[in-house]
Amino acid sequence: MTIKSKYSESQAPFYSQEALFDSKGIKSAECSCPVGDDGHCKHIVALLLT
């Protein structure tokens, strides 16, 4: 299963997030924000909590 979203605090820039799951849980996550390359940013946390 894959969850995708886009986020922006105002109008721009938009950050895209993606989390991939397998039968064991989260397989990978990434975000297009400056700190999101390894999936450890606040946007990924927000995606997973929604």
RONU-116528 format. One record per residue: x, y, z of N, C-alpha, C, O in turn; residue number from 0; chain. Coordinates in nm, 3 decimals. Each point is the difference from the previous one (the first is absolute). Layout:
<pt><n_east>X</n_east><n_north>Y</n_north><n_up>Z</n_up><ca_east>X</ca_east><ca_north>Y</ca_north><ca_up>Z</ca_up><c_east>X</c_east><c_north>Y</c_north><c_up>Z</c_up><o_east>X</o_east><o_north>Y</o_north><o_up>Z</o_up><num>NUM</num><cadena>A</cadena></pt>
...
% end
This chain:
<pt><n_east>0.085</n_east><n_north>-0.117</n_north><n_up>0.000</n_up><ca_east>-0.085</ca_east><ca_north>0.117</ca_north><ca_up>0.000</ca_up><c_east>0.090</c_east><c_north>0.123</c_north><c_up>0.000</c_up><o_east>0.107</o_east><o_north>0.000</o_north><o_up>0.060</o_up><num>0</num><cadena>A</cadena></pt>
<pt><n_east>-0.151</n_east><n_north>0.104</n_north><n_up>-0.127</n_up><ca_east>0.073</ca_east><ca_north>0.126</ca_north><ca_up>-0.008</ca_up><c_east>-0.093</c_east><c_north>0.115</c_north><c_up>0.039</c_up><o_east>-0.115</o_east><o_north>0.004</o_north><o_up>-0.043</o_up><num>1</num><cadena>A</cadena></pt>
<pt><n_east>0.167</n_east><n_north>0.088</n_north><n_up>0.124</n_up><ca_east>-0.073</ca_east><ca_north>0.122</ca_north><ca_up>0.034</ca_up><c_east>0.081</c_east><c_north>0.117</c_north><c_up>-0.054</c_up><o_east>0.121</o_east><o_north>0.007</o_north><o_up>0.021</o_up><num>2</num><cadena>A</cadena></pt>
<pt><n_east>-0.188</n_east><n_north>0.084</n_north><n_up>-0.091</n_up><ca_east>0.066</ca_east><ca_north>0.118</ca_north><ca_up>-0.057</ca_up><c_east>-0.075</c_east><c_north>0.125</c_north><c_up>0.043</c_up><o_east>-0.122</o_east><o_north>-0.003</o_north><o_up>0.019</o_up><num>3</num><cadena>A</cadena></pt>
<pt><n_east>0.196</n_east><n_north>0.115</n_north><n_up>-0.004</n_up><ca_east>-0.065</ca_east><ca_north>0.127</ca_north><ca_up>0.031</ca_up><c_east>0.087</c_east><c_north>0.115</c_north><c_up>-0.048</c_up><o_east>0.116</o_east><o_north>-0.019</o_north><o_up>-0.038</o_up><num>4</num><cadena>A</cadena></pt>
<pt><n_east>-0.173</n_east><n_north>0.139</n_north><n_up>0.040</n_up><ca_east>0.072</ca_east><ca_north>0.124</ca_north><ca_up>-0.029</ca_up><c_east>-0.030</c_east><c_north>0.096</c_north><c_up>0.113</c_up><o_east>-0.112</o_east><o_north>0.003</o_north><o_up>0.051</o_up><num>5</num><cadena>A</cadena></pt>
<pt><n_east>0.212</n_east><n_north>0.075</n_north><n_up>-0.011</n_up><ca_east>-0.017</ca_east><ca_north>0.091</ca_north><ca_up>0.112</ca_up><c_east>0.065</c_east><c_north>0.134</c_north><c_up>-0.031</c_up><o_east>0.104</o_east><o_north>0.006</o_north><o_up>-0.065</o_up><num>6</num><cadena>A</cadena></pt>
<pt><n_east>-0.168</n_east><n_north>0.101</n_north><n_up>0.112</n_up><ca_east>0.057</ca_east><ca_north>0.134</ca_north><ca_up>-0.010</ca_up><c_east>-0.051</c_east><c_north>0.082</c_north><c_up>0.117</c_up><o_east>-0.119</o_east><o_north>-0.003</o_north><o_up>0.031</o_up><num>7</num><cadena>A</cadena></pt>
<pt><n_east>0.210</n_east><n_north>0.076</n_north><n_up>0.036</n_up><ca_east>-0.041</ca_east><ca_north>0.085</ca_north><ca_up>0.112</ca_up><c_east>-0.076</c_east><c_north>0.123</c_north><c_up>-0.049</c_up><o_east>-0.089</o_east><o_north>0.048</o_north><o_up>0.070</o_up><num>8</num><cadena>A</cadena></pt>
<pt><n_east>0.123</n_east><n_north>0.001</n_north><n_up>-0.185</n_up><ca_east>-0.072</ca_east><ca_north>0.114</ca_north><ca_up>-0.058</ca_up><c_east>-0.035</c_east><c_north>-0.034</c_north><c_up>-0.144</c_up><o_east>-0.078</o_east><o_north>-0.092</o_north><o_up>-0.023</o_up><num>9</num><cadena>A</cadena></pt>
<pt><n_east>0.133</n_east><n_north>0.161</n_north><n_up>-0.072</n_up><ca_east>-0.029</ca_east><ca_north>-0.029</ca_north><ca_up>-0.140</ca_up><c_east>0.108</c_east><c_north>-0.085</c_north><c_up>-0.065</c_up><o_east>-0.032</o_east><o_north>-0.090</o_north><o_up>-0.078</o_up><num>10</num><cadena>A</cadena></pt>
<pt><n_east>0.158</n_east><n_north>0.118</n_north><n_up>0.107</n_up><ca_east>0.108</ca_east><ca_north>-0.075</ca_north><ca_up>-0.062</ca_up><c_east>0.119</c_east><c_north>0.000</c_north><c_up>0.095</c_up><o_east>0.008</o_east><o_north>0.093</o_north><o_up>0.080</o_up><num>11</num><cadena>A</cadena></pt>
<pt><n_east>0.078</n_east><n_north>-0.183</n_north><n_up>-0.081</n_up><ca_east>0.004</ca_east><ca_north>-0.117</ca_north><ca_up>-0.088</ca_up><c_east>-0.088</c_east><c_north>-0.113</c_north><c_up>0.052</c_up><o_east>-0.031</o_east><o_north>-0.008</o_north><o_up>0.119</o_up><num>12</num><cadena>A</cadena></pt>
<pt><n_east>-0.008</n_east><n_north>-0.079</n_north><n_up>-0.209</n_up><ca_east>-0.073</ca_east><ca_north>-0.120</ca_north><ca_up>0.037</ca_up><c_east>0.101</c_east><c_north>-0.113</c_north><c_up>0.019</c_up><o_east>0.091</o_east><o_north>-0.017</o_north><o_up>-0.081</o_up><num>13</num><cadena>A</cadena></pt>
<pt><n_east>-0.108</n_east><n_north>-0.060</n_north><n_up>0.187</n_up><ca_east>0.084</ca_east><ca_north>-0.117</ca_north><ca_up>0.024</ca_up><c_east>-0.084</c_east><c_north>-0.125</c_north><c_up>-0.020</c_up><o_east>-0.112</o_east><o_north>-0.008</o_north><o_up>0.049</o_up><num>14</num><cadena>A</cadena></pt>
<pt><n_east>0.167</n_east><n_north>-0.088</n_north><n_up>-0.118</n_up><ca_east>-0.069</ca_east><ca_north>-0.127</ca_north><ca_up>-0.025</ca_up><c_east>0.056</c_east><c_north>-0.107</c_north><c_up>0.094</c_up><o_east>0.122</o_east><o_north>-0.011</o_north><o_up>0.017</o_up><num>15</num><cadena>A</cadena></pt>
<pt><n_east>-0.211</n_east><n_north>-0.066</n_north><n_up>0.043</n_up><ca_east>0.039</ca_east><ca_north>-0.108</ca_north><ca_up>0.088</ca_up><c_east>-0.053</c_east><c_north>-0.132</c_north><c_up>-0.054</c_up><o_east>-0.103</o_east><o_north>-0.005</o_north><o_up>-0.068</o_up><num>16</num><cadena>A</cadena></pt>
<pt><n_east>0.176</n_east><n_north>-0.102</n_north><n_up>0.100</n_up><ca_east>-0.043</ca_east><ca_north>-0.133</ca_north><ca_up>-0.039</ca_up><c_east>0.049</c_east><c_north>-0.099</c_north><c_up>0.104</c_up><o_east>0.117</o_east><o_north>0.002</o_north><o_up>0.039</o_up><num>17</num><cadena>A</cadena></pt>
<pt><n_east>-0.207</n_east><n_north>-0.088</n_north><n_up>0.006</n_up><ca_east>0.036</ca_east><ca_north>-0.107</ca_north><ca_up>0.094</ca_up><c_east>-0.046</c_east><c_north>-0.133</c_north><c_up>-0.060</c_up><o_east>-0.115</o_east><o_north>-0.013</o_north><o_up>-0.041</o_up><num>18</num><cadena>A</cadena></pt>
<pt><n_east>0.205</n_east><n_north>-0.083</n_north><n_up>0.037</n_up><ca_east>-0.031</ca_east><ca_north>-0.134</ca_north><ca_up>-0.052</ca_up><c_east>-0.002</c_east><c_north>-0.100</c_north><c_up>0.115</c_up><o_east>0.087</o_east><o_north>0.002</o_north><o_up>0.087</o_up><num>19</num><cadena>A</cadena></pt>
<pt><n_east>-0.187</n_east><n_north>-0.089</n_north><n_up>-0.088</n_up><ca_east>-0.017</ca_east><ca_north>-0.100</ca_north><ca_up>0.104</ca_up><c_east>0.007</c_east><c_north>-0.140</c_north><c_up>-0.059</c_up><o_east>-0.040</o_east><o_north>-0.021</o_north><o_up>-0.115</o_up><num>20</num><cadena>A</cadena></pt>
<pt><n_east>0.091</n_east><n_north>-0.073</n_north><n_up>0.192</n_up><ca_east>-0.008</ca_east><ca_north>-0.141</ca_north><ca_up>-0.036</ca_up><c_east>-0.068</c_east><c_north>-0.073</c_north><c_up>0.116</c_up><o_east>-0.054</o_east><o_north>0.065</o_north><o_up>0.089</o_up><num>21</num><cadena>A</cadena></pt>
<pt><n_east>0.056</n_east><n_north>-0.195</n_north><n_up>-0.089</n_up><ca_east>-0.070</ca_east><ca_north>-0.077</ca_north><ca_up>0.102</ca_up><c_east>0.059</c_east><c_north>0.018</c_north><c_up>0.140</c_up><o_east>-0.065</o_east><o_north>-0.032</o_north><o_up>0.099</o_up><num>22</num><cadena>A</cadena></pt>
<pt><n_east>0.188</n_east><n_north>0.083</n_north><n_up>-0.091</n_up><ca_east>0.066</ca_east><ca_north>0.019</ca_north><ca_up>0.130</ca_up><c_east>-0.014</c_east><c_north>0.142</c_north><c_up>0.053</c_up><o_east>0.034</o_east><o_north>0.026</o_north><o_up>0.116</o_up><num>23</num><cadena>A</cadena></pt>
<pt><n_east>-0.083</n_east><n_north>0.068</n_north><n_up>-0.197</n_up><ca_east>-0.013</ca_east><ca_north>0.139</ca_north><ca_up>0.043</ca_up><c_east>0.053</c_east><c_north>0.095</c_north><c_up>-0.105</c_up><o_east>-0.013</o_east><o_north>-0.024</o_north><o_up>-0.120</o_up><num>24</num><cadena>A</cadena></pt>
<pt><n_east>0.074</n_east><n_north>0.133</n_north><n_up>0.166</n_up><ca_east>0.052</ca_east><ca_north>0.101</ca_north><ca_up>-0.091</ca_up><c_east>0.126</c_east><c_north>-0.053</c_north><c_up>-0.068</c_up><o_east>0.097</o_east><o_north>-0.038</o_north><o_up>0.066</o_up><num>25</num><cadena>A</cadena></pt>
<pt><n_east>-0.101</n_east><n_north>0.035</n_north><n_up>-0.198</n_up><ca_east>0.116</ca_east><ca_north>-0.047</ca_north><ca_up>-0.078</ca_up><c_east>0.094</c_east><c_north>0.116</c_north><c_up>-0.029</c_up><o_east>0.121</o_east><o_north>-0.013</o_north><o_up>0.013</o_up><num>26</num><cadena>A</cadena></pt>
<pt><n_east>-0.178</n_east><n_north>0.128</n_north><n_up>-0.054</n_up><ca_east>0.081</ca_east><ca_north>0.119</ca_north><ca_up>-0.027</ca_up><c_east>-0.089</c_east><c_north>0.123</c_north><c_up>0.003</c_up><o_east>-0.123</o_east><o_north>-0.009</o_north><o_up>-0.011</o_up><num>27</num><cadena>A</cadena></pt>
<pt><n_east>0.187</n_east><n_north>0.124</n_north><n_up>0.027</n_up><ca_east>-0.072</ca_east><ca_north>0.128</ca_north><ca_up>-0.003</ca_up><c_east>0.096</c_east><c_north>0.106</c_north><c_up>-0.050</c_up><o_east>0.119</o_east><o_north>-0.004</o_north><o_up>0.028</o_up><num>28</num><cadena>A</cadena></pt>
<pt><n_east>-0.174</n_east><n_north>0.099</n_north><n_up>-0.103</n_up><ca_east>0.082</ca_east><ca_north>0.111</ca_north><ca_up>-0.047</ca_up><c_east>-0.085</c_east><c_north>0.124</c_north><c_up>-0.020</c_up><o_east>-0.121</o_east><o_north>-0.008</o_north><o_up>-0.021</o_up><num>29</num><cadena>A</cadena></pt>
<pt><n_east>0.187</n_east><n_north>0.122</n_north><n_up>0.029</n_up><ca_east>-0.066</ca_east><ca_north>0.129</ca_north><ca_up>-0.016</ca_up><c_east>0.091</c_east><c_north>0.088</c_north><c_up>-0.084</c_up><o_east>0.123</o_east><o_north>-0.014</o_north><o_up>0.005</o_up><num>30</num><cadena>A</cadena></pt>
<pt><n_east>-0.181</n_east><n_north>0.104</n_north><n_up>-0.082</n_up><ca_east>0.080</ca_east><ca_north>0.086</ca_north><ca_up>-0.087</ca_up><c_east>0.053</c_east><c_north>0.124</c_north><c_up>0.071</c_up><o_east>0.066</o_east><o_north>0.083</o_north><o_up>-0.063</o_up><num>31</num><cadena>A</cadena></pt>
<pt><n_east>-0.092</n_east><n_north>-0.068</n_north><n_up>0.194</n_up><ca_east>0.053</ca_east><ca_north>0.114</ca_north><ca_up>0.074</ca_up><c_east>0.151</c_east><c_north>-0.017</c_north><c_up>0.020</c_up><o_east>0.053</o_east><o_north>-0.109</o_north><o_up>-0.021</o_up><num>32</num><cadena>A</cadena></pt>
<pt><n_east>0.018</n_east><n_north>0.215</n_north><n_up>0.062</n_up><ca_east>0.146</ca_east><ca_north>-0.008</ca_north><ca_up>0.013</ca_up><c_east>0.051</c_east><c_north>-0.107</c_north><c_up>0.096</c_up><o_east>0.110</o_east><o_north>-0.051</o_north><o_up>-0.020</o_up><num>33</num><cadena>A</cadena></pt>
<pt><n_east>-0.186</n_east><n_north>0.015</n_north><n_up>0.123</n_up><ca_east>0.047</ca_east><ca_north>-0.101</ca_north><ca_up>0.096</ca_up><c_east>-0.068</c_east><c_north>-0.135</c_north><c_up>-0.018</c_up><o_east>0.023</o_east><o_north>-0.091</o_north><o_up>0.079</o_up><num>34</num><cadena>A</cadena></pt>
<pt><n_east>-0.107</n_east><n_north>0.077</n_north><n_up>-0.181</n_up><ca_east>-0.082</ca_east><ca_north>-0.119</ca_north><ca_up>-0.013</ca_up><c_east>0.053</c_east><c_north>-0.113</c_north><c_up>-0.084</c_up><o_east>-0.073</o_east><o_north>-0.095</o_north><o_up>-0.027</o_up><num>35</num><cadena>A</cadena></pt>
<pt><n_east>0.199</n_east><n_north>0.101</n_north><n_up>-0.016</n_up><ca_east>0.054</ca_east><ca_north>-0.106</ca_north><ca_up>-0.086</ca_up><c_east>-0.005</c_east><c_north>-0.138</c_north><c_up>0.064</c_up><o_east>-0.023</o_east><o_north>-0.099</o_north><o_up>-0.069</o_up><num>36</num><cadena>A</cadena></pt>
<pt><n_east>0.043</n_east><n_north>0.093</n_north><n_up>0.199</n_up><ca_east>0.000</ca_east><ca_north>-0.131</ca_north><ca_up>0.066</ca_up><c_east>-0.131</c_east><c_north>-0.030</c_north><c_up>0.072</c_up><o_east>-0.009</o_east><o_north>-0.097</o_north><o_up>0.074</o_up><num>37</num><cadena>A</cadena></pt>
<pt><n_east>-0.094</n_east><n_north>0.182</n_north><n_up>-0.097</n_up><ca_east>-0.132</ca_east><ca_north>-0.026</ca_north><ca_up>0.059</ca_up><c_east>-0.013</c_east><c_north>0.039</c_north><c_up>0.145</c_up><o_east>-0.095</o_east><o_north>-0.042</o_north><o_up>0.066</o_up><num>38</num><cadena>A</cadena></pt>
<pt><n_east>0.188</n_east><n_north>0.123</n_north><n_up>-0.015</n_up><ca_east>-0.004</ca_east><ca_north>0.041</ca_north><ca_up>0.140</ca_up><c_east>-0.030</c_east><c_north>0.150</c_north><c_up>0.012</c_up><o_east>0.083</o_east><o_north>0.076</o_north><o_up>0.050</o_up><num>39</num><cadena>A</cadena></pt>
<pt><n_east>-0.199</n_east><n_north>-0.035</n_north><n_up>-0.095</n_up><ca_east>-0.038</ca_east><ca_north>0.141</ca_north><ca_up>0.013</ca_up><c_east>-0.142</c_east><c_north>0.009</c_north><c_up>0.055</c_up><o_east>-0.073</o_east><o_north>-0.099</o_north><o_up>0.007</o_up><num>40</num><cadena>A</cadena></pt>
<pt><n_east>0.036</n_east><n_north>0.221</n_north><n_up>0.032</n_up><ca_east>-0.133</ca_east><ca_north>0.020</ca_north><ca_up>0.059</ca_up><c_east>-0.112</c_east><c_north>-0.027</c_north><c_up>-0.099</c_up><o_east>-0.112</o_east><o_north>-0.032</o_north><o_up>0.041</o_up><num>41</num><cadena>A</cadena></pt>
<pt><n_east>0.138</n_east><n_north>0.045</n_north><n_up>-0.170</n_up><ca_east>-0.104</ca_east><ca_north>-0.024</ca_north><ca_up>-0.100</ca_up><c_east>-0.036</c_east><c_north>-0.148</c_north><c_up>-0.008</c_up><o_east>-0.117</o_east><o_north>-0.035</o_north><o_up>-0.018</o_up><num>42</num><cadena>A</cadena></pt>
<pt><n_east>0.216</n_east><n_north>-0.053</n_north><n_up>0.033</n_up><ca_east>-0.026</ca_east><ca_north>-0.144</ca_north><ca_up>0.000</ca_up><c_east>-0.078</c_east><c_north>-0.038</c_north><c_up>0.126</c_up><o_east>-0.093</o_east><o_north>-0.080</o_north><o_up>-0.007</o_up><num>43</num><cadena>A</cadena></pt>
<pt><n_east>0.130</n_east><n_north>0.138</n_north><n_up>0.121</n_up><ca_east>-0.073</ca_east><ca_north>-0.027</ca_north><ca_up>0.124</ca_up><c_east>-0.146</c_east><c_north>0.041</c_north><c_up>-0.016</c_up><o_east>-0.089</o_east><o_north>-0.075</o_north><o_up>0.039</o_up><num>44</num><cadena>A</cadena></pt>
<pt><n_east>0.065</n_east><n_north>0.193</n_north><n_up>-0.094</n_up><ca_east>-0.137</ca_east><ca_north>0.047</ca_north><ca_up>-0.021</ca_up><c_east>-0.076</c_east><c_north>-0.092</c_north><c_up>-0.096</c_up><o_east>-0.117</o_east><o_north>-0.029</o_north><o_up>0.023</o_up><num>45</num><cadena>A</cadena></pt>
<pt><n_east>0.182</n_east><n_north>-0.016</n_north><n_up>-0.127</n_up><ca_east>-0.063</ca_east><ca_north>-0.093</ca_north><ca_up>-0.095</ca_up><c_east>-0.042</c_east><c_north>-0.128</c_north><c_up>0.071</c_up><o_east>-0.111</o_east><o_north>-0.049</o_north><o_up>-0.022</o_up><num>46</num><cadena>A</cadena></pt>
<pt><n_east>0.198</n_east><n_north>-0.006</n_north><n_up>0.105</n_up><ca_east>-0.029</ca_east><ca_north>-0.126</ca_north><ca_up>0.067</ca_up><c_east>-0.106</c_east><c_north>0.015</c_north><c_up>0.109</c_up><o_east>-0.067</o_east><o_north>-0.098</o_north><o_up>0.034</o_up><num>47</num><cadena>A</cadena></pt>
<pt><n_east>0.052</n_east><n_north>0.217</n_north><n_up>0.021</n_up><ca_east>-0.101</ca_east><ca_north>0.023</ca_north><ca_up>0.104</ca_up><c_east>-0.138</c_east><c_north>0.031</c_north><c_up>-0.056</c_up><o_east>-0.098</o_east><o_north>-0.002</o_north><o_up>0.075</o_up><num>48</num><cadena>A</cadena></pt>
<pt><n_east>0.087</n_east><n_north>0.030</n_north><n_up>-0.204</n_up><ca_east>-0.130</ca_east><ca_north>0.032</ca_north><ca_up>-0.058</ca_up><c_east>-0.073</c_east><c_north>-0.121</c_north><c_up>-0.050</c_up><o_east>-0.111</o_east><o_north>0.011</o_north><o_up>-0.051</o_up><num>49</num><cadena>A</cadena></pt>
% end
